[in-house]
Every structure is written in structure tokens, then in C-alpha cells.
Amino acid sequence: MASTGLHTNTTAPLVSSSWTESAWRELVPTHFPLFLGLVAGCVSTYAFVPQVLKIWRERDCVAISLKMYLLRLLGFALWLAYGAALGSVPLVVFNLLNLVLGGAILVFKLQTLGLCPDPKGWFRAGLRTPA
């Protein structure tokens, strides 16, 4: 009978404990930083959501610092470029999302100051709710 080179012992376990331990040791160092980056990105990005929703509902962002958001968006753009240079998916994805959310707050602030079109007039001084 010719040998196919395949292991045909049906009594051996499909996954041995040494293989599982070996695979675990290889998996953790390579995937843990990615997992950590994804969790950190989710938490950091979600931190913007309550502020965006509050501003949108109340139509009030007078207390928001324009300089802070300009600098923050510049920082996100730089982190995005850094992540792209490294090829880091978490850095790219979450800084892109942060740019969108932070950009929304910046647009709301600019509309409040009259420096950005506000077609419905929702962010003009004194008007807190949609018409």
C-alpha cells in the first residue's frame, strides 16, 4: 500500500495541548497590540459621541473652545498620517472617525460664530431648538 504522507491515526487527539499552548504563545504577542488598539480606539472615539449629541440636541456650543477643537483636529490629522505611515489599521480608522466627529463639533461652533453657513439658522445666537 502506498503512503500518502498524511497522518491517519484516528486515535490521536485533533488538537494536542502542546499545539494549543504553542499557538497561544504565537497568537498573543502578535494580536494583542491590535486588540488593545481597537479597544482604545473605540473608547476614545466614543468619548466624542455624547458631546456631538448634546450640541445637536441643544443647538448650543457657545462654551466650546474654537482653538481647542482646531488643535485637536490637527492632532487627529497628524495621528492619522502617522498611522498610515505605520500601516496601523486602528490608528487610521479611529483617527478618521475622530476627525469626522470633531469636525462636526467644529462646524457647529463655526455656525454659532457665523463663520460657516447655517442654512436652517439652528446655531445662531439665541436660537436653541430647530425652527
N, CA, C and O of each residue as an XYZ file, in Angstrom:
524
protein
N       0.848     -1.175      0.000
C       0.000      0.000      0.000
C       0.892      1.237      0.000
O       1.843      1.320      0.778
N       0.590      2.188     -0.864
C       1.409      3.394     -0.997
C       1.074      4.380      0.107
O      -0.087      4.519      0.492
N       2.084      5.059      0.614
C       1.892      6.061      1.665
C       1.551      7.406      1.032
O       2.197      7.828      0.072
N       0.546      8.072      1.567
C       0.145      9.398      1.066
C       0.842     10.512      1.811
O       0.767     11.673      1.409
N       1.508     10.179      2.876
C       2.186     11.197      3.668
C       1.270     11.855      4.686
O       1.720     12.699      5.461
N       0.001     11.489      4.700
C      -0.944     12.068      5.653
C      -0.985     11.205      6.904
O      -0.843      9.985      6.823
N      -1.173     11.811      8.027
C      -1.293     11.095      9.287
C      -2.701     10.530      9.368
O      -3.678     11.274      9.289
N      -2.804      9.241      9.521
C      -4.119      8.605      9.522
C      -4.481      7.978     10.853
O      -5.414      7.177     10.917
N      -3.770      8.318     11.917
C      -4.066      7.762     13.231
C      -5.327      8.422     13.765
O      -5.302      9.600     14.120
N      -6.408      7.695     13.828
C      -7.685      8.253     14.269
C      -7.823      8.297     15.776
O      -8.777      8.889     16.281
N      -6.892      7.682     16.524
C      -6.980      7.695     17.979
C      -6.277      8.900     18.586
O      -6.476      9.197     19.764
N      -5.466      9.594     17.812
C      -4.757     10.772     18.339
C      -5.720     11.950     18.424
O      -6.584     12.102     17.560
N      -5.588     12.774     19.438
C      -6.466     13.947     19.542
C      -6.223     14.898     18.372
O      -5.107     15.004     17.865
N      -7.287     15.590     17.951
C      -7.172     16.525     16.837
C      -6.260     17.700     17.181
O      -5.496     18.165     16.335
N      -6.339     18.175     18.410
C      -5.510     19.291     18.842
C      -4.820     18.882     20.128
O      -5.475     18.647     21.143
N      -3.523     18.797     20.088
C      -2.801     18.415     21.294
C      -2.611     19.633     22.177
O      -2.666     20.768     21.702
N      -2.388     19.397     23.466
C      -2.211     20.505     24.396
C      -0.955     21.298     24.081
O      -0.919     22.507     24.305
N       0.087     20.633     23.561
C       1.307     21.364     23.224
C       1.074     22.278     22.019
O       1.633     23.373     21.967
N       0.257     21.849     21.050
C      -0.055     22.703     19.900
C      -0.850     23.919     20.348
O      -0.586     25.033     19.896
N      -1.817     23.717     21.226
C      -2.644     24.813     21.709
C      -1.793     25.830     22.453
O      -1.943     27.034     22.248
N      -0.913     25.361     23.305
C      -0.044     26.263     24.054
C       0.891     27.009     23.109
O       1.117     28.208     23.266
N       1.424     26.304     22.143
C       2.326     26.926     21.175
C       1.592     27.980     20.351
O       2.104     29.079     20.138
N       0.395     27.639     19.891
C      -0.392     28.590     19.096
C      -0.748     29.817     19.930
O      -0.703     30.945     19.438
N      -1.098     29.593     21.184
C      -1.447     30.703     22.076
C      -0.259     31.640     22.254
O      -0.412     32.861     22.220
N       0.927     31.064     22.445
C       2.132     31.870     22.636
C       2.456     32.702     21.389
O       3.003     33.799     21.499
N       2.125     32.188     20.225
C       2.360     32.944     18.992
C       1.257     33.960     18.743
O       1.518     35.051     18.236
N       0.035     33.610     19.094
C      -1.113     34.467     18.821
C      -1.123     35.714     19.691
O      -1.369     36.809     19.184
N      -0.867     35.581     20.970
C      -0.972     36.703     21.903
C      -0.013     37.849     21.561
O      -0.469     38.988     21.460
N       1.282     37.609     21.379
C       2.162     38.740     21.088
C       1.851     39.435     19.766
O       2.090     40.635     19.633
N       1.328     38.711     18.800
C       1.075     39.342     17.509
C      -0.279     40.024     17.432
O      -0.423     41.014     16.715
N      -1.269     39.527     18.145
C      -2.607     40.086     18.047
C      -3.005     40.981     19.223
O      -3.929     41.784     19.098
N      -2.335     40.856     20.338
C      -2.703     41.668     21.496
C      -2.557     43.166     21.236
O      -3.457     43.921     21.606
N      -1.477     43.633     20.623
C      -1.394     45.077     20.344
C      -2.523     45.563     19.435
O      -3.030     46.668     19.627
N      -2.921     44.764     18.458
C      -4.035     45.131     17.586
C      -5.325     45.203     18.385
O      -6.089     46.159     18.248
N      -5.575     44.194     19.220
C      -6.769     44.185     20.059
C      -6.786     45.394     20.995
O      -7.815     46.052     21.147
N      -5.652     45.679     21.617
C      -5.545     46.825     22.519
C      -5.813     48.128     21.767
O      -6.504     49.009     22.279
N      -5.271     48.252     20.563
C      -5.503     49.449     19.749
C      -6.964     49.602     19.369
O      -7.486     50.717     19.353
N      -7.628     48.502     19.065
C      -9.046     48.563     18.713
C      -9.902     48.984     19.906
O     -10.812     49.799     19.759
N      -9.616     48.436     21.079
C     -10.376     48.809     22.282
C     -10.123     50.279     22.631
O     -11.066     51.018     22.918
N      -8.859     50.704     22.609
C      -8.528     52.107     22.915
C      -9.195     53.044     21.915
O      -9.705     54.098     22.295
N      -9.193     52.669     20.651
C      -9.827     53.494     19.632
C     -11.326     53.611     19.841
O     -11.895     54.693     19.690
N     -11.970     52.502     20.187
C     -13.415     52.535     20.446
C     -13.745     53.472     21.604
O     -14.660     54.290     21.508
N     -13.004     53.349     22.685
C     -13.262     54.183     23.865
C     -13.001     55.655     23.550
O     -13.820     56.514     23.876
N     -11.870     55.948     22.920
C     -11.516     57.334     22.610
C     -12.498     57.970     21.641
O     -12.874     59.131     21.807
N     -12.910     57.229     20.647
C     -13.837     57.765     19.655
C     -15.222     57.940     20.247
O     -15.883     58.947     19.995
N     -15.667     56.966     21.033
C     -16.987     57.067     21.649
C     -17.085     58.271     22.587
O     -18.177     58.794     22.810
N     -15.965     58.708     23.130
C     -15.970     59.859     24.042
C     -16.522     61.113     23.351
O     -17.050     61.997     24.027
N     -16.414     61.209     22.030
C     -16.941     62.356     21.296
C     -18.460     62.311     21.139
O     -19.102     63.358     21.052
N     -19.028     61.137     21.102
C     -20.438     60.978     20.763
C     -21.365     61.747     21.701
O     -22.244     62.453     21.206
N     -21.226     61.656     23.020
C     -22.128     62.412     23.890
C     -22.053     63.927     23.648
O     -23.073     64.613     23.710
N     -20.853     64.450     23.374
C     -20.712     65.887     23.121
C     -21.398     66.288     21.821
O     -22.093     67.303     21.772
N     -21.207     65.502     20.778
C     -21.855     65.800     19.495
C     -23.371     65.761     19.654
O     -24.069     66.651     19.168
N     -23.887     64.730     20.334
C     -25.335     64.617     20.527
C     -25.892     65.755     21.375
O     -26.971     66.274     21.093
N     -25.156     66.140     22.412
C     -25.601     67.249     23.281
C     -25.679     68.547     22.494
O     -26.659     69.284     22.599
N     -24.663     68.823     21.719
C     -24.661     70.044     20.909
C     -25.793     69.990     19.885
O     -26.488     70.985     19.679
N     -25.980     68.851     19.252
C     -27.013     68.723     18.239
C     -28.406     68.918     18.835
O     -29.240     69.611     18.251
N     -28.664     68.303     20.012
C     -29.983     68.422     20.642
C     -30.248     69.834     21.153
O     -31.328     70.385     20.940
N     -29.255     70.419     21.832
C     -29.451     71.723     22.460
C     -29.159     72.892     21.528
O     -29.539     74.026     21.820
N     -28.491     72.628     20.413
C     -28.106     73.665     19.453
C     -27.307     74.767     20.134
O     -27.469     75.952     19.842
N     -26.441     74.346     21.049
C     -25.660     75.317     21.809
C     -24.232     74.814     21.970
O     -23.994     73.762     22.562
N     -23.292     75.574     21.439
C     -21.884     75.218     21.634
C     -21.060     76.465     21.938
O     -19.886     76.559     21.578
N     -21.691     77.404     22.596
C     -21.023     78.656     22.961
C     -19.810     78.383     23.851
O     -18.783     79.046     23.713
N     -19.919     77.417     24.759
C     -18.840     77.135     25.705
C     -17.709     76.307     25.097
O     -16.690     76.095     25.754
N     -17.861     75.838     23.872
C     -16.828     75.034     23.221
C     -15.703     75.953     22.752
O     -15.963     76.993     22.146
N     -14.470     75.581     23.026
C     -13.313     76.376     22.633
C     -12.946     76.099     21.175
O     -12.653     74.961     20.808
N     -12.965     77.137     20.354
C     -12.616     77.014     18.943
C     -11.145     76.607     18.788
O     -10.824     75.731     17.985
N     -10.265     77.236     19.548
C      -8.838     76.916     19.456
C      -8.569     75.462     19.836
O      -7.763     74.786     19.198
N      -9.244     74.990     20.873
C      -9.039     73.607     21.307
C      -9.442     72.637     20.209
O      -8.725     71.671     19.950
N     -10.574     72.875     19.562
C     -11.006     71.954     18.519
C     -10.141     72.052     17.273
O      -9.921     71.043     16.603
N      -9.656     73.215     16.952
C      -8.733     73.337     15.820
C      -7.453     72.549     16.085
O      -6.979     71.812     15.221
N      -6.898     72.711     17.287
C      -5.680     71.972     17.642
C      -5.947     70.471     17.743
O      -5.116     69.662     17.331
N      -7.085     70.108     18.279
C      -7.431     68.693     18.421
C      -7.552     68.026     17.052
O      -7.073     66.910     16.849
N      -8.199     68.724     16.114
C      -8.335     68.167     14.765
C      -6.985     68.076     14.064
O      -6.736     67.130     13.317
N      -6.124     69.044     14.296
C      -4.771     68.973     13.739
C      -4.054     67.740     14.305
O      -3.385     67.014     13.569
N      -4.195     67.513     15.600
C      -3.601     66.335     16.237
C      -4.141     65.045     15.638
O      -3.372     64.119     15.381
N      -5.461     64.967     15.409
C      -6.042     63.768     14.793
C      -5.499     63.569     13.375
O      -5.219     62.440     12.971
N      -5.351     64.645     12.633
C      -4.816     64.533     11.273
C      -3.379     64.015     11.307
O      -2.997     63.184     10.483
N      -2.586     64.504     12.258
C      -1.208     64.029     12.382
C      -1.154     62.565     12.805
O      -0.341     61.800     12.285
N      -2.018     62.165     13.750
C      -2.078     60.756     14.159
C      -2.536     59.882     13.000
O      -2.064     58.755     12.845
N      -3.452     60.394     12.188
C      -3.912     59.656     11.016
C      -2.754     59.427     10.044
O      -2.575     58.318      9.540
N      -1.974     60.469      9.783
C      -0.814     60.346      8.896
C       0.209     59.370      9.479
O       0.784     58.561      8.751
N       0.431     59.447     10.777
C       1.362     58.537     11.447
C       0.883     57.091     11.316
O       1.667     56.198     10.995
N      -0.408     56.868     11.565
C      -0.970     55.533     11.443
C      -0.872     54.997     10.026
O      -0.608     53.812      9.821
N      -1.084     55.872      9.045
C      -0.962     55.452      7.646
C       0.483     55.090      7.328
O       0.739     54.113      6.624
N       1.425     55.873      7.843
C       2.841     55.590      7.605
C       3.250     54.249      8.220
O       4.084     53.537      7.662
N       2.664     53.908      9.366
C       2.961     52.639     10.029
C       2.150     51.477      9.461
O       2.491     50.310      9.655
N       1.076     51.816      8.760
C       0.172     50.773      8.287
C      -0.685     50.221      9.409
O      -1.076     49.054      9.377
N      -0.981     51.053     10.402
C      -1.749     50.629     11.572
C      -3.240     50.884     11.348
O      -3.685     52.031     11.303
N      -3.993     49.815     11.209
C      -5.429     49.928     10.964
C      -6.140     50.670     12.102
O      -6.925     51.576     11.820
N      -5.901     50.328     13.379
C      -6.601     51.057     14.443
C      -6.303     52.560     14.424
O      -7.220     53.364     14.589
N      -5.053     52.950     14.227
C      -4.726     54.372     14.207
C      -5.426     55.085     13.055
O      -5.934     56.193     13.226
N      -5.455     54.464     11.900
C      -6.083     55.090     10.744
C      -7.599     55.185     10.930
O      -8.177     56.260     10.771
N      -8.234     54.078     11.261
C      -9.695     54.040     11.358
C     -10.218     54.981     12.441
O     -11.125     55.774     12.192
N      -9.651     54.893     13.628
C     -10.214     55.669     14.728
C      -9.858     57.146     14.643
O     -10.643     57.985     15.084
N      -8.714     57.486     14.098
C      -8.420     58.910     13.919
C      -9.241     59.499     12.793
O      -9.552     60.690     12.822
N      -9.599     58.709     11.809
C     -10.508     59.168     10.775
C     -11.894     59.434     11.374
O     -12.513     60.460     11.089
N     -12.372     58.508     12.201
C     -13.658     58.721     12.882
C     -13.602     59.928     13.813
O     -14.557     60.702     13.880
N     -12.494     60.093     14.530
C     -12.344     61.255     15.412
C     -12.342     62.557     14.615
O     -12.885     63.564     15.071
N     -11.744     62.544     13.442
C     -11.775     63.733     12.585
C     -13.204     64.072     12.179
O     -13.581     65.244     12.158
N     -13.992     63.067     11.862
C     -15.385     63.300     11.465
C     -16.188     63.867     12.637
O     -16.881     64.874     12.487
N     -16.097     63.225     13.799
C     -16.864     63.685     14.964
C     -16.379     65.051     15.452
O     -17.187     65.939     15.727
N     -15.066     65.214     15.559
C     -14.518     66.513     15.968
C     -14.811     67.582     14.935
O     -15.051     68.739     15.281
N     -14.792     67.194     13.660
C     -15.126     68.133     12.586
C     -16.567     68.590     12.678
O     -16.866     69.752     12.400
N     -17.468     67.696     13.064
C     -18.875     68.077     13.244
C     -18.997     69.135     14.336
O     -19.710     70.125     14.171
N     -18.307     68.924     15.441
C     -18.353     69.908     16.531
C     -17.761     71.235     16.058
O     -18.290     72.298     16.383
N     -16.679     71.183     15.303
C     -16.070     72.412     14.782
C     -17.035     73.148     13.854
O     -17.137     74.373     13.925
N     -17.736     72.435     12.998
C     -18.723     73.073     12.110
C     -19.830     73.717     12.935
O     -20.242     74.841     12.649
N     -20.317     73.010     13.960
C     -21.341     73.598     14.834
C     -20.835     74.885     15.467
O     -21.561     75.877     15.536
N     -19.584     74.867     15.931
C     -19.002     76.053     16.563
C     -18.879     77.190     15.556
O     -19.209     78.334     15.866
N     -18.408     76.882     14.356
C     -18.267     77.915     13.322
C     -19.628     78.472     12.919
O     -19.739     79.660     12.613
N     -20.655     77.646     12.913
C     -22.001     78.132     12.621
C     -22.480     79.071     13.722
O     -23.138     80.073     13.442
N     -22.154     78.754     14.962
C     -22.519     79.622     16.082
C     -21.866     80.991     15.940
O     -22.475     82.017     16.244
N     -20.622     80.993     15.475
C     -19.886     82.254     15.310
C     -20.236     82.970     14.007
O     -19.773     84.086     13.772
N     -21.047     82.340     13.158
C     -21.401     82.935     11.882
C     -20.301     82.812     10.840
O     -20.326     83.523      9.835
N     -19.331     81.922     11.059
C     -18.214     81.751     10.137
C     -18.412     80.584      9.176
O     -17.554     80.305      8.338
N     -19.542     79.911      9.304
C     -19.843     78.768      8.447
C     -21.338     78.818      8.144
O     -22.124     79.149      9.031
N     -21.753     78.498      6.918
C     -23.187     78.552      6.599
C     -24.027     77.707      7.559
O     -23.652     76.590      7.914
N     -25.141     78.248      7.959
C     -26.105     77.577      8.837
C     -27.465     77.730      8.170
O     -28.254     78.582      8.579
N     -27.762     76.913      7.137
C     -28.945     77.114      6.310
C     -30.258     77.167      7.084
O     -31.164     77.906      6.697
N     -30.381     76.412      8.155
C     -31.627     76.414      8.922
C     -31.593     77.395     10.080
O     -32.596     77.574     10.769
N     -30.458     78.030     10.301
C     -30.350     79.014     11.370
C     -30.403     78.426     12.760
O     -30.742     79.132     13.710
N     -30.082     77.161     12.909
C     -30.189     76.498     14.202
C     -29.140     76.950     15.204
O     -29.372     76.882     16.411
N     -27.994     77.409     14.727
C     -26.914     77.722     15.651
C     -26.692     79.212     15.819
O     -25.681     79.624     16.386
N     -27.612     80.020     15.341
C     -27.475     81.454     15.567
C     -27.738     81.765     17.028
O     -28.497     81.070     17.704
N     -27.109     82.801     17.491
C     -27.230     83.184     18.914
C     -28.704     83.298     19.321
O     -29.506     83.941     18.643
N     -29.026     82.672     20.420
C     -30.352     82.790     20.994
C     -31.326     81.711     20.547
O     -32.321     81.473     21.232
N     -31.077     81.055     19.430
C     -31.981     80.020     18.953
C     -31.465     78.660     19.400
O     -30.435     78.194     18.913
N     -32.178     78.021     20.324
C     -31.705     76.772     20.917
C     -32.355     75.532     20.308
O     -31.794     74.442     20.421
N     -33.498     75.658     19.679
C     -34.187     74.497     19.122
C     -34.459     74.713     17.652
O     -34.537     75.855     17.201
N     -34.606     73.636     16.892
C     -34.888     73.791     15.463
C     -36.210     74.504     15.230
O     -37.158     74.336     15.997
N     -36.268     75.292     14.178
C     -37.492     76.040     13.856
C     -38.553     75.123     13.300
O     -39.650     75.575     12.972
